[in-house]
Amino acid sequence: MVFSLPWAWPQLGHRTGENFQQFETNGFLGLIYSILLSIICWAIFWRIGRHAQGDLYRREAMAVVGLSWLVATILGAMPYVLSGSSNKIAVRMFDSYQLPPQVYGHPVSPLNDEQYALVHSLVSAGARGLPPAKLAEQYDAKVRLLTKEAPDADFQAVFDGLTELPSWRGVLIAPGEDPYSPLDRADNYRIRAVPMNFADAIFESQSGFSTTGATVIANLEDPISLPHCILFWRSSTHFLGGLGIIVLFVVILGQGSAGKALMRNEIPGPSKDGSHSRMQHTAWMFASLYCGLNIVLTGLLWLLGMNFFDAVCHAFGTLATGGFSTYNASLGHFYQVNPVSGAWIEYVVIVFMVLAGSNFTLLYFLMTGHASRLIGDIEWRYYMGIIIGVTICVMLFGMVYDDFIVDPNTSAITEAQLALRNGLFQVVSVMTTTGYGTHDFDQWNSFGRGVLFLLMFVGGCAGSTGGGLKVIRHILFHKILFLQLEKSYHPSVVRPLRLGGKPVDDPDLQTNILIYFSLILVLFVFGWLAIVTLEPDATWGATDEHIEHKLIDSATAVAATLNNVGPGLGIIGATQNYANFSWWTKLLFTALMMIGRLEIFAVLVLLMPRFWRSR
């Protein structure tokens, strides 16, 4: 949080090409108060445990993993709440003017053509709103588009009429009406912004620390609703989550079985041959490599045209496989501004996402000149094979269904280049659970969307910052299934489980893999059923056409949060967010993100009464 404070000063510069010259008082104070709360929390825990002696064992280590992550999530949510950051405006409209809008999440009476034109103009403008002349222009144009005639009443009369309705009272703000309006919107007609509540803040904090990248913030580009210093803190939670609070604890504690248990939760799957035998030394090696890659990527993005603020934030989101961006269009923003440098930025980020999804022990060998250890690793070969194979399929199907064509006159070569860049980027982004977006894959053909949904359950390599089930678990799972199928018709044959041609000597590994897949399935099914049952249909709109998407959207939302991917399909697609879900659903997503990041067991054991009983 301390490193986020300087970004409250406009002299440091903020987003690329932005000219914002106000000191961010609310964001600065929100961070100061949060730092004080963190210090108080530290002092309380220090006082409680100052006389503790002896080594930590596995049970204590698992408690440290789960509880420390929970405390970090709560403290990480404080800057959002205490700064008064907003995550959306009070009015939500759907894609058809015939559907009634929602005010503070509740459906209201349908609007007539002129009311719809006015409200739609203000919703499109976001929390900043529109000056009178601009609003009058857009209002007139939208009415003519809807009715083919000039409006019967001017926008001011329609605005005044809406403000007199009980359901709209206090929602629409006229120029000069709010004495506390920021200077950049004091003279605008606008819709009231909705401050983030505790559920929103907890969701955003957990999404950052778990490197999920899902967000409840609808507009990232409004520095009044979301100050730059809070935006930097948001990206910093990715950096901390990617590095792993658990690995940091290993560095600090590193005590016998506790250190091994902590590391085991952060680096699942069969153990690799590490470069150092000591657990603390290994953790320092991981931390140094991770920080070094962040520095290199920051420099490259800076050279490619990003300013320092954008470069640091996107490096944090890439190496952590998180996906938080500083723009509403995610990383695709830079291609929209400059296609040449934007394309280079995307290719550079692809390379670093692939690295972030690889086992860091193998990256260490690569950095020290032992590339054969990386290439010879069976998990990494499968990892790259999946990326290449799925990318080719997505490209071919996308070109058949014209998913990548914007201009009908696009040549075949240009279409192939677009398919390669967008297809490869989205496949790597979902496979590594980063979640960045450069293309609206929710508009792809059914095969493309379906294969991305399946990739959510694959994830990166063991020992990476990626989420998901991990590639090594899938390799072992399929080998176990093959052995069991063979045993069904050759019951007397005893064949060992082999990985890379060598037998796996862990007798519990087969059981652990099957249990893990079973738990993922159970969590996915029950999480999906909970959302389908408890989340109001109004979240999807008011018609059967919208509500029928509830089953698919809920399934992808659970998969995207449980596997720490971030975006899904439908209302949480590449261009959407989680802001419109109810508070209890957001808390459910928060729990799923934490469970997925901590590999299930470190969280679920905290719910068992027997776990807390004395030895």
C-alpha positions as CSV (number, residue, x, y, z in Angstrom):
1,M,0.0,0.0,0.0
2,V,2.9,2.4,0.8
3,F,4.2,2.1,-2.8
4,S,0.7,3.0,-4.1
5,L,0.7,6.4,-2.3
6,P,2.9,8.3,-4.7
7,W,0.5,7.7,-7.6
8,A,-1.9,10.1,-5.9
9,W,0.3,12.9,-7.2
10,P,-0.4,13.8,-10.9
11,Q,3.2,14.8,-11.5
12,L,4.2,11.1,-11.7
13,G,1.9,10.7,-14.8
14,H,-0.8,8.1,-15.0
15,R,-2.3,6.3,-18.0
16,T,-0.6,6.6,-21.4
17,G,-1.8,9.8,-23.1
18,E,-3.9,10.9,-20.1
19,N,-3.9,14.5,-18.7
20,F,-5.3,14.4,-15.2
21,Q,-3.9,17.1,-12.9
22,Q,-5.8,16.7,-9.6
23,F,-4.2,15.3,-6.4
24,E,-6.3,12.3,-5.4
25,T,-7.2,13.1,-1.9
26,N,-9.8,10.4,-1.4
27,G,-7.5,7.7,-2.7
28,F,-4.5,8.9,-0.7
29,L,-6.5,9.0,2.6
30,G,-8.1,5.6,1.9
31,L,-4.6,4.1,1.6
32,I,-3.3,5.9,4.7
33,Y,-6.3,4.6,6.8
34,S,-5.8,1.1,5.3
35,I,-2.0,1.2,6.2
36,L,-2.9,2.2,9.8
37,L,-5.4,-0.7,10.0
38,S,-2.8,-3.1,8.7
39,I,-0.3,-1.9,11.3
40,I,-2.9,-2.3,14.1
41,C,-3.7,-5.8,12.8
42,W,0.0,-6.7,12.8
43,A,0.4,-5.4,16.3
44,I,-2.5,-7.5,17.6
45,F,-1.2,-10.7,16.0
46,W,2.3,-10.0,17.2
47,R,1.1,-9.5,20.8
48,I,-0.9,-12.7,20.6
49,G,2.0,-14.8,19.3
50,R,5.0,-13.1,20.8
51,H,5.6,-15.9,23.3
52,A,5.0,-18.8,20.9
53,Q,7.8,-21.3,20.7
54,G,8.7,-24.4,18.8
55,D,8.3,-25.5,15.1
56,L,5.2,-25.3,13.1
57,Y,3.8,-28.6,11.8
58,R,1.5,-29.5,8.9
59,R,-1.8,-28.6,10.6
60,E,-0.5,-25.3,11.9
61,A,1.0,-24.5,8.5
62,M,-2.4,-25.2,6.7
63,A,-4.1,-22.9,9.2
64,V,-1.5,-20.2,8.4
65,V,-2.1,-20.6,4.7
66,G,-5.9,-20.2,4.9
67,L,-6.2,-17.6,7.7
68,S,-3.4,-15.4,6.4
69,W,-4.9,-15.3,3.0
70,L,-8.3,-14.4,4.5
71,V,-6.8,-11.6,6.6
72,A,-4.8,-10.3,3.6
73,T,-8.1,-10.3,1.5
74,I,-9.9,-8.2,4.2
75,L,-7.1,-5.7,4.6
76,G,-6.6,-5.5,0.8
77,A,-10.3,-4.6,0.5
78,M,-10.0,-1.6,2.8
79,P,-8.5,0.9,0.3
80,Y,-11.6,0.4,-2.0
81,V,-14.0,1.1,0.8
82,L,-12.2,3.8,2.7
83,S,-11.4,5.8,-0.5
84,G,-15.1,5.8,-1.5
85,S,-14.3,4.2,-4.9
86,S,-17.2,3.5,-7.2
87,N,-17.7,0.5,-9.3
88,K,-20.7,1.4,-11.5
89,I,-23.5,3.9,-12.0
90,A,-27.0,3.5,-10.5
91,V,-28.8,2.7,-13.8
92,R,-28.4,-0.4,-15.9
93,M,-29.8,-0.8,-19.4
94,F,-30.1,-3.8,-21.7
95,D,-29.6,-4.2,-25.4
96,S,-33.2,-3.6,-26.3
97,Y,-35.1,-0.4,-25.7
98,Q,-38.2,-2.4,-25.0
99,L,-36.7,-3.9,-21.9
100,P,-37.2,-1.9,-18.6
101,P,-34.0,-0.6,-17.1
102,Q,-32.8,-1.3,-13.6
103,V,-32.2,1.3,-10.9
104,Y,-29.9,0.2,-8.0
105,G,-30.4,-3.4,-9.3
106,H,-34.2,-3.3,-9.2
107,P,-36.4,-3.2,-12.4
108,V,-38.4,-0.1,-12.9
109,S,-41.3,0.8,-15.3
110,P,-40.5,0.7,-19.0
111,L,-39.4,4.0,-20.6
112,N,-41.0,5.7,-23.6
113,D,-38.9,6.5,-26.6
114,E,-37.8,10.0,-25.4
115,Q,-37.0,8.8,-21.9
116,Y,-35.0,5.9,-23.3
117,A,-33.0,8.2,-25.5
118,L,-32.1,10.5,-22.6
119,V,-31.2,7.7,-20.1
120,H,-29.3,5.7,-22.7
121,S,-27.2,8.8,-23.5
122,L,-26.3,9.3,-19.9
123,V,-25.6,5.6,-19.3
124,S,-23.2,5.6,-22.2
125,A,-21.4,8.6,-20.8
126,G,-20.8,6.8,-17.4
127,A,-20.3,8.6,-14.2
128,R,-18.8,11.7,-15.9
129,G,-22.1,12.5,-17.6
130,L,-22.6,15.0,-20.5
131,P,-22.6,18.8,-20.8
132,P,-26.0,20.2,-21.8
133,A,-25.1,20.8,-25.4
134,K,-23.7,17.3,-25.9
135,L,-26.6,15.7,-24.2
136,A,-29.1,17.7,-26.3
137,E,-27.3,16.6,-29.5
138,Q,-27.2,12.9,-28.5
139,Y,-30.8,13.0,-27.2
140,D,-32.1,14.4,-30.5
141,A,-30.1,11.9,-32.6
142,K,-31.3,8.9,-30.5
143,V,-35.0,10.0,-30.6
144,R,-34.8,10.4,-34.4
145,L,-33.2,6.9,-34.7
146,L,-36.0,5.3,-32.6
147,T,-39.0,7.2,-34.0
148,K,-37.9,8.6,-37.3
149,E,-39.2,11.9,-36.1
150,A,-38.0,14.9,-34.1
151,P,-38.6,14.7,-30.3
152,D,-41.8,16.3,-29.0
153,A,-40.1,17.6,-25.9
154,D,-36.6,18.9,-25.2
155,F,-34.3,16.9,-23.1
156,Q,-34.7,19.2,-20.0
157,A,-38.4,18.5,-19.8
158,V,-37.8,14.7,-20.1
159,F,-35.1,14.9,-17.5
160,D,-37.3,16.9,-15.1
161,G,-40.1,14.4,-15.6
162,L,-38.0,11.4,-14.7
163,T,-36.6,13.0,-11.6
164,E,-40.2,13.4,-10.3
165,L,-40.8,9.6,-10.5
166,P,-40.2,7.9,-7.1
167,S,-38.0,5.2,-8.5
168,W,-35.7,7.8,-10.2
169,R,-35.5,10.3,-7.4
170,G,-31.9,11.1,-6.5
171,V,-30.6,9.0,-9.3
172,L,-30.2,11.7,-12.0
173,I,-28.1,14.7,-11.2
174,A,-28.4,18.1,-13.0
175,P,-25.6,20.7,-13.3
176,G,-25.0,22.5,-10.0
177,E,-27.3,20.2,-8.1
178,D,-24.6,18.4,-6.1
179,P,-22.3,20.8,-4.2
180,Y,-19.7,18.0,-3.8
181,S,-19.4,17.3,-7.5
182,P,-15.9,16.9,-8.9
183,L,-14.8,19.8,-11.1
184,D,-14.7,17.7,-14.3
185,R,-18.4,17.0,-14.0
186,A,-20.0,19.7,-12.0
187,D,-21.6,21.2,-15.1
188,N,-22.8,17.9,-16.5
189,Y,-26.0,16.0,-16.5
190,R,-25.1,12.6,-15.1
191,I,-26.2,9.5,-13.2
192,R,-25.2,8.9,-9.6
193,A,-22.2,6.6,-9.1
194,V,-22.6,3.7,-6.7
195,P,-19.8,3.3,-4.1
196,M,-18.3,-0.1,-3.7
197,N,-19.8,-2.0,-0.7
198,F,-17.9,-4.5,1.4
199,A,-18.8,-7.4,-0.8
200,D,-17.5,-5.6,-3.9
201,A,-14.3,-4.7,-2.1
202,I,-13.7,-8.2,-0.8
203,F,-14.4,-9.6,-4.3
204,E,-11.9,-7.2,-5.9
205,S,-9.3,-7.8,-3.3
206,Q,-9.5,-11.6,-3.5
207,S,-9.5,-11.5,-7.3
208,G,-6.2,-9.6,-7.1
209,F,-4.5,-11.8,-4.5
210,S,-5.7,-15.0,-6.1
211,T,-4.6,-13.6,-9.5
212,T,-8.1,-14.3,-10.9
213,G,-8.5,-10.9,-12.6
214,A,-12.3,-10.9,-12.4
215,T,-13.6,-7.4,-11.6
216,V,-16.8,-5.7,-10.3
217,I,-15.6,-2.3,-11.6
218,A,-17.4,-1.2,-14.7
219,N,-15.3,1.8,-15.6
220,L,-11.5,1.7,-14.9
221,E,-10.8,4.9,-16.8
222,D,-12.6,7.4,-14.5
223,P,-10.0,8.7,-12.0
224,I,-12.7,10.2,-9.8
225,S,-14.6,6.9,-9.4
226,L,-11.3,4.9,-9.2
227,P,-8.2,7.0,-8.3
228,H,-4.9,6.0,-9.9
229,C,-3.3,5.2,-6.6
230,I,-6.1,2.7,-5.9
231,L,-5.8,1.4,-9.4
232,F,-2.1,0.8,-8.7
233,W,-2.9,-1.0,-5.4
234,R,-5.3,-3.1,-7.4
235,S,-2.5,-4.2,-9.7
236,S,-0.1,-4.6,-6.7
237,T,-2.4,-7.3,-5.3
238,H,-1.6,-9.3,-8.4
239,F,2.1,-8.9,-7.8
240,L,1.8,-10.1,-4.2
241,G,-0.6,-12.9,-5.2
242,G,1.7,-14.1,-8.0
243,L,4.7,-14.1,-5.8
244,G,2.6,-15.9,-3.3
245,I,2.0,-14.9,0.2
246,I,2.7,-18.5,1.0
247,V,6.1,-18.4,-0.6
248,L,6.8,-15.2,1.3
249,F,5.9,-17.1,4.5
250,V,8.3,-19.8,3.6
251,V,11.1,-17.2,3.2
252,I,10.3,-15.8,6.6
253,L,9.4,-18.9,8.5
254,G,11.0,-21.8,6.7
255,Q,10.5,-24.2,9.6
256,G,10.7,-27.9,8.8
257,S,7.4,-29.5,7.9
258,A,5.6,-26.1,8.0
259,G,7.8,-24.7,5.3
260,K,7.3,-27.8,3.1
261,A,3.5,-27.8,3.7
262,L,3.3,-24.1,2.8
263,M,5.3,-24.6,-0.4
264,R,3.4,-27.7,-1.3
265,N,0.2,-25.7,-1.3
266,E,1.7,-23.1,-3.7
267,I,3.5,-25.7,-5.9
268,P,1.1,-28.6,-6.4
269,G,1.8,-31.8,-8.3
270,P,4.7,-34.2,-8.3
271,S,7.9,-32.4,-7.1
272,K,10.4,-31.3,-9.6
273,D,14.2,-31.5,-9.1
274,G,14.9,-28.1,-7.5
275,S,18.0,-26.1,-7.9
276,H,18.5,-25.9,-4.2
277,S,17.7,-28.3,-1.4
278,R,16.9,-25.8,1.3
279,M,13.3,-24.6,1.2
280,Q,14.1,-21.0,2.1
281,H,16.8,-20.8,-0.6
282,T,14.3,-22.2,-3.1
283,A,11.8,-19.5,-2.1
284,W,14.3,-16.8,-2.5
285,M,15.2,-18.1,-5.9
286,F,11.6,-18.1,-7.0
287,A,11.1,-14.5,-5.7
288,S,14.2,-13.2,-7.4
289,L,13.3,-14.8,-10.7
290,Y,9.7,-13.5,-10.5
291,C,10.8,-10.0,-9.7
292,G,13.4,-10.0,-12.4
293,L,10.9,-11.0,-15.0
294,N,8.6,-8.2,-13.9
295,I,11.4,-5.7,-14.3
296,V,12.2,-7.0,-17.8
297,L,8.6,-7.0,-19.0
298,T,8.1,-3.5,-17.5
299,G,11.1,-2.2,-19.5
300,L,9.9,-3.9,-22.7
301,L,6.4,-2.5,-22.4
302,W,7.8,1.0,-21.7
303,L,9.9,0.8,-24.8
304,L,6.9,-0.2,-26.9
305,G,5.0,2.9,-26.0
306,M,3.3,2.4,-22.6
307,N,4.1,5.0,-19.9
308,F,5.6,3.8,-16.7
309,F,2.3,3.5,-14.8
310,D,0.7,1.3,-17.5
311,A,3.9,-0.8,-18.0
312,V,4.2,-1.6,-14.3
313,C,0.5,-2.5,-13.9
314,H,0.4,-4.7,-16.9
315,A,3.7,-6.4,-16.0
316,F,2.2,-7.2,-12.6
317,G,-1.0,-8.6,-14.3
318,T,1.0,-10.7,-16.8
319,L,3.7,-12.4,-14.6
320,A,1.1,-13.1,-11.9
321,T,-1.3,-14.5,-14.6
322,G,-3.9,-12.2,-13.1
323,G,-5.2,-10.0,-15.9
324,F,-6.0,-6.7,-14.2
325,S,-5.7,-3.9,-16.7
326,T,-5.9,-0.1,-16.4
327,Y,-8.3,0.2,-19.3
328,N,-11.8,-1.0,-20.0
329,A,-10.7,-2.6,-23.3
330,S,-8.0,-4.5,-21.4
331,L,-4.7,-5.0,-23.3
332,G,-6.7,-4.5,-26.6
333,H,-6.8,-0.7,-25.8
334,F,-3.2,-0.3,-27.1
335,Y,-4.0,-1.9,-30.4
336,Q,-7.0,0.4,-30.8
337,V,-4.7,3.4,-30.2
338,N,-1.8,2.2,-32.4
339,P,-2.2,-1.1,-34.3
340,V,1.6,-1.4,-34.9
341,S,2.9,-1.0,-31.4
342,G,-0.3,-2.6,-30.0
343,A,0.4,-5.8,-31.9
344,W,4.0,-5.9,-30.7
345,I,2.7,-5.4,-27.1
346,E,0.4,-8.3,-27.5
347,Y,3.1,-10.6,-28.8
348,V,5.5,-9.7,-26.0
349,V,2.8,-10.3,-23.4
350,I,2.0,-13.7,-25.0
351,V,5.7,-14.7,-24.5
352,F,5.6,-13.6,-20.9
353,M,2.3,-15.3,-20.2
354,V,3.7,-18.5,-21.5
355,L,6.7,-18.1,-19.2
356,A,4.5,-17.2,-16.2
357,G,2.5,-20.4,-16.8
358,S,5.7,-22.5,-16.8
359,N,7.3,-24.2,-13.8
360,F,9.6,-21.6,-12.2
361,T,12.2,-24.2,-11.3
362,L,12.5,-25.1,-15.0
363,L,12.7,-21.4,-15.8
364,Y,15.6,-21.2,-13.4
365,F,17.4,-23.9,-15.3
366,L,16.6,-22.1,-18.6
367,M,18.1,-18.9,-17.2
368,T,21.3,-20.8,-16.1
369,G,21.9,-22.3,-19.5
370,H,20.2,-25.7,-19.0
371,A,17.5,-25.3,-21.6
372,S,17.3,-29.1,-22.1
373,R,15.8,-29.5,-18.6
374,L,12.9,-27.3,-19.8
375,I,12.4,-28.9,-23.2
376,G,12.8,-32.4,-21.7
377,D,10.1,-31.8,-19.1
378,I,7.0,-33.8,-20.0
379,E,4.6,-31.3,-18.4
380,W,6.0,-28.4,-20.3
381,R,5.9,-30.3,-23.6
382,Y,2.2,-31.1,-23.1
383,Y,1.6,-27.5,-22.0
384,M,3.1,-26.1,-25.2
385,G,1.4,-28.8,-27.3
386,I,-2.0,-27.9,-25.9
387,I,-1.4,-24.2,-26.6
388,I,-0.3,-24.8,-30.2
389,G,-2.9,-27.4,-31.0
390,V,-5.9,-25.4,-29.6
391,T,-4.6,-22.2,-31.3
392,I,-4.6,-23.9,-34.7
393,C,-8.1,-25.2,-34.1
394,V,-9.4,-21.8,-32.9
395,M,-7.8,-20.1,-36.0
396,L,-9.3,-22.5,-38.5
397,F,-12.8,-22.5,-37.1
398,G,-12.6,-18.7,-36.6
399,M,-11.7,-18.1,-40.2
400,V,-14.5,-20.4,-41.4
401,Y,-17.0,-18.5,-39.3
402,D,-15.4,-15.0,-39.9
403,D,-14.8,-14.4,-36.2
404,F,-11.8,-12.2,-36.8
405,I,-13.0,-10.1,-39.8
406,V,-14.0,-6.5,-39.1
407,D,-13.9,-5.2,-42.7
408,P,-15.6,-7.4,-45.4
409,N,-12.8,-6.4,-47.8
410,T,-10.1,-8.0,-45.5
411,S,-7.6,-10.1,-47.5
412,A,-7.0,-13.7,-46.7
413,I,-3.4,-12.9,-45.5
414,T,-4.6,-10.2,-43.2
415,E,-7.4,-12.4,-41.9
416,A,-4.8,-15.1,-41.1
417,Q,-2.6,-12.6,-39.3
418,L,-5.6,-11.4,-37.2
419,A,-6.6,-15.0,-36.5
420,L,-3.1,-15.9,-35.4
421,R,-2.7,-12.8,-33.1
422,N,-6.2,-12.9,-31.6
423,G,-6.5,-16.6,-31.4
424,L,-3.1,-17.2,-29.9
425,F,-3.5,-14.4,-27.4
426,Q,-6.9,-15.6,-26.1
427,V,-5.8,-19.2,-26.0
428,V,-2.7,-18.4,-24.0
429,S,-4.6,-15.9,-21.8
430,V,-7.2,-18.5,-20.8
431,M,-4.8,-21.5,-20.7
432,T,-2.5,-19.7,-18.3
433,T,-5.5,-18.2,-16.4
434,T,-4.3,-14.6,-17.1
435,G,-7.6,-13.4,-18.5
436,Y,-6.4,-10.4,-20.5
437,G,-8.6,-9.6,-23.5
438,T,-7.7,-8.3,-27.0
439,H,-10.8,-9.6,-28.8
440,D,-14.4,-10.3,-27.7
441,F,-14.2,-14.1,-27.8
442,D,-17.8,-14.2,-26.5
443,Q,-18.8,-13.4,-30.1
444,W,-16.8,-16.4,-31.5
445,N,-18.4,-19.5,-32.9
446,S,-19.6,-22.2,-30.6
447,F,-16.5,-24.4,-31.0
448,G,-14.2,-21.4,-30.1
449,R,-16.2,-20.5,-27.0
450,G,-16.5,-24.1,-26.0
451,V,-12.8,-24.9,-26.2
452,L,-11.9,-21.8,-24.2
453,F,-14.4,-23.0,-21.5
454,L,-12.6,-26.3,-21.4
455,L,-9.2,-24.6,-21.2
456,M,-10.3,-23.0,-18.0
457,F,-10.0,-26.4,-16.3
458,V,-6.5,-27.0,-17.6
459,G,-4.4,-24.1,-16.3
460,G,-0.6,-23.7,-16.3
461,C,2.2,-25.9,-15.1
462,A,2.8,-26.9,-11.5
463,G,5.1,-24.4,-9.8
464,S,3.9,-21.5,-12.0
465,T,1.8,-18.5,-11.0
466,G,-1.1,-19.9,-13.1
467,G,-4.3,-21.3,-11.7
468,G,-6.5,-24.1,-12.9
469,L,-6.0,-27.8,-12.2
470,K,-2.5,-27.8,-13.7
471,V,-1.3,-29.7,-16.7
472,I,0.6,-32.3,-14.7
473,R,-2.6,-33.4,-13.0
474,H,-4.3,-33.9,-16.3
475,I,-1.4,-36.0,-17.5
476,L,-1.5,-38.2,-14.4
477,F,-5.3,-38.3,-14.5
478,H,-5.4,-39.7,-18.0
479,K,-2.6,-42.2,-17.2
480,I,-4.5,-43.4,-14.1
481,L,-7.7,-43.8,-16.2
482,F,-5.7,-45.9,-18.8
483,L,-4.3,-48.1,-16.1
484,Q,-7.7,-48.7,-14.6
485,L,-9.2,-49.5,-18.0
486,E,-6.5,-52.0,-18.6
487,K,-7.0,-53.5,-15.2
488,S,-10.7,-54.1,-16.0
489,Y,-9.8,-56.7,-18.7
490,H,-6.4,-57.7,-17.2
491,P,-7.0,-57.8,-13.5
492,S,-3.9,-59.8,-12.7
493,V,-1.5,-57.3,-14.4
494,V,0.3,-54.9,-12.1
495,R,1.7,-52.0,-14.0
496,P,3.2,-49.0,-12.2
497,L,2.2,-45.4,-12.9
498,R,4.9,-43.9,-15.1
499,L,5.8,-40.3,-15.8
500,G,8.4,-39.4,-18.4
501,G,9.3,-43.1,-18.6
502,K,10.1,-43.3,-14.9
503,P,7.8,-45.0,-12.3
504,V,6.2,-42.7,-9.8
505,D,7.0,-43.9,-6.3
506,D,4.4,-42.0,-4.4
507,P,1.8,-44.6,-3.3
508,D,-0.8,-42.0,-2.5
509,L,-0.5,-40.0,-5.7
510,Q,-3.2,-41.8,-7.6
511,T,-5.7,-41.4,-4.8
512,N,-4.8,-37.7,-4.4
513,I,-5.3,-37.0,-8.1
514,L,-8.7,-38.7,-8.2
515,I,-9.8,-36.9,-5.0
516,Y,-8.7,-33.5,-6.4
517,F,-10.6,-34.0,-9.6
518,S,-13.6,-35.2,-7.6
519,L,-13.5,-32.1,-5.4
520,I,-13.2,-29.8,-8.3
521,L,-16.3,-31.4,-9.9
522,V,-18.3,-31.2,-6.7
523,L,-17.4,-27.6,-6.1
524,F,-18.2,-26.7,-9.7
525,V,-21.6,-28.5,-9.6
526,F,-22.7,-27.1,-6.3
527,G,-21.4,-23.6,-7.0
528,W,-23.3,-23.6,-10.3
529,L,-26.5,-24.9,-8.7
530,A,-26.2,-22.2,-5.9
531,I,-26.0,-19.4,-8.4
532,V,-28.7,-20.8,-10.7
533,T,-31.0,-21.1,-7.6
534,L,-30.2,-18.0,-5.6
535,E,-29.2,-15.3,-8.2
536,P,-32.3,-13.3,-9.3
537,D,-33.4,-13.7,-12.9
538,A,-33.3,-9.9,-13.1
539,T,-29.5,-10.1,-13.3
540,W,-29.9,-11.4,-16.9
541,G,-32.9,-9.1,-17.9
542,A,-36.6,-9.4,-18.0
543,T,-37.3,-11.8,-20.9
544,D,-37.0,-15.5,-21.4
545,E,-34.4,-14.9,-24.1
546,H,-32.1,-13.4,-21.6
547,I,-32.9,-15.7,-18.7
548,E,-32.2,-18.8,-20.8
549,H,-28.5,-17.7,-20.8
550,K,-28.5,-18.1,-17.0
551,L,-27.4,-21.7,-17.0
552,I,-24.4,-21.2,-19.3
553,D,-23.3,-17.9,-17.8
554,S,-23.5,-19.3,-14.3
555,A,-21.4,-22.3,-15.3
556,T,-18.7,-20.2,-16.9
557,A,-18.7,-17.8,-13.9
558,V,-18.1,-20.7,-11.5
559,A,-15.4,-22.1,-13.8
560,A,-13.7,-18.7,-14.3
561,T,-13.5,-18.0,-10.5
562,L,-12.7,-21.5,-9.3
563,N,-9.9,-21.8,-11.8
564,N,-8.7,-18.2,-11.3
565,V,-9.3,-17.2,-15.0
566,G,-11.5,-14.1,-14.6
567,P,-13.7,-13.5,-17.6
568,G,-16.2,-16.1,-18.8
569,L,-19.1,-16.0,-21.3
570,G,-22.3,-14.0,-21.5
571,I,-22.8,-11.3,-18.8
572,I,-19.3,-12.0,-17.5
573,G,-17.7,-12.2,-21.0
574,A,-14.6,-10.4,-22.2
575,T,-16.3,-7.0,-22.4
576,Q,-18.4,-7.4,-19.3
577,N,-17.8,-7.7,-15.5
578,Y,-19.3,-9.1,-12.3
579,A,-20.7,-5.8,-11.0
580,N,-24.4,-6.8,-11.5
581,F,-24.4,-9.9,-9.4
582,S,-26.0,-9.8,-5.9
583,W,-23.7,-9.4,-2.9
584,W,-24.1,-13.1,-1.7
585,T,-23.2,-14.4,-5.2
586,K,-20.1,-12.1,-5.1
587,L,-19.1,-13.6,-1.8
588,L,-19.6,-17.1,-3.2
589,F,-17.3,-16.2,-6.1
590,T,-14.8,-14.8,-3.6
591,A,-14.8,-18.1,-1.7
592,L,-14.3,-20.0,-5.0
593,M,-11.4,-17.8,-6.0
594,M,-9.7,-18.5,-2.7
595,I,-10.4,-22.2,-2.8
596,G,-9.0,-22.4,-6.3
597,R,-5.9,-20.4,-5.5
598,L,-5.0,-22.4,-2.4
599,E,-5.5,-25.8,-4.0
600,I,-8.8,-26.6,-2.1
601,F,-7.4,-28.4,0.9
602,A,-5.9,-25.4,2.8
603,V,-9.4,-23.8,2.7
604,L,-11.7,-26.7,3.2
605,V,-9.9,-28.0,6.3
606,L,-10.7,-24.7,8.0
607,L,-14.4,-25.7,7.9
608,M,-13.8,-29.0,9.7
609,P,-14.4,-28.8,13.5
610,R,-12.0,-31.7,14.0
611,F,-9.2,-29.6,12.5
612,W,-9.4,-27.1,15.4
613,R,-9.4,-29.6,18.2
614,S,-6.2,-30.1,20.2
615,R,-3.9,-33.0,19.4
